[in-house]
Amino acid sequence: MAGGEAIASPVAAAIGLDVGGGAVKAGGVLFHADGTLVQAVGPGEVRVRHRVEADGDALSELCAVTARELFHELRSRWPQVPVLWGVSAAAWIDPGTGHSLFSPHLMGWRDRPLPQDLAQSLARLTDRPVAGGEPGRPSPQTVPLPSVVNDADAAAWAEARLTPGPGRDDGRLRSDRMVLVAIGTGIGGALVRDGAVDVGAWGMAGEYGHMTVDPSGVPCPCGNTGCWELLVSAEALATRAGRASARTAIDEALAGDADCGRAVRETGRWLGRGLATLAAVLDPSRFVIGGGVASAGELLLAPAREELGRHLPGGHYRPVPSVTVATWGNSAGWVGAAGIALERAGWSVSAAAVD
Ligand SMILES: [Zn+2]
């Protein structure tokens, strides 16, 4: 974690892990009392490739191994500072308990008590007992329960709370209503109203990727057919471009390859089509596009905006929501997970003093 020496006296720290369908990303976040500064410590970011989606125990173990390294790093640098942890997962999470209800992609984490699973995995590795009660101000002698949230909710929290708010140049705008659409293995989504993530009644809000766009389309792991994410996900883009991965397709598109460029633009149009439907339902002031596919930038967003404008109900008579790329990029999930862990432990986290 280079750069840590320059960070003066944090009062709390949190580790964030972002568990997606193919990789665990992780890092540490420091919290300061002076001005509620939150700073992500990097390049301490750890990316761990995994292919253990179907083996829940192995996935929990992998998270615990990653967390152990970061706990050790943070505690050795700032021995007096309490360290919490938060996990964001590509799963539908019970907002009260952190229990994973279902996940289309992390098959091994369906119907699992994740906070207890993860804490016990880390306890076994570190030979320390699990702390009792709610996550609070942990001691280094125990393993605190992690807070567990949906990955898109965590990313949306980071985007909404740890970046400067939008200008309110439109006098009709009564509140900031941000919709995050994170495009990776699937599509994650979240709605944030004036800084608060709306997780829904059961913790399953924002699963926009599973809106049916093509009822006669191909089957989706969620049980439906023709879901939006099947047309916009990283795999959809890679297939459309005839490349091994979305990363390759995007790199070649940005370098000027015509086939890959067409594939990205078509993906952008499908993105915009879905955004128009979301706008009809949610009336957001802005869309923020995250996840790996968002790295295509304007090549993806320009056709998405055109399509949004074309299909927005009453489009000529209403403000059109903005469409921008997420600020935190691939770090949004773990930064948000760590920030939420701090907030749930009673630290007042705000965007005010973020670099
Ligand atoms: Zn689906």
Residues whose N, C-alpha, C, O or C-beta is under 5 A from the ligand:
A	BS01	ZN	G209 H210 C220 C222 N224 C227
